[in-house]
């Protein structure tokens, strides 16, 4: 995450950099994992929960990719 003025930040969403508002979360810092909904960070999660969530997303992507193969 890259912090910007006016309660803005740039986050990495699966390899895509996106500017979001961080006005709704207190004390967010570079390196934090945030839950993003419609362009706003709505919560901070701990690194262990983030790792589990990212692993589930990777697993779902792998399964979906396997289903698409001819």
Secondary structure, DSSP 8 states (H G I E B T S, - for coil): -EEETTTEEEEEETTEEEEEE-TTSSS--TT-EEEEETTEEEEEE-HHHHHHHHHHHHHHHHHHHHHH--
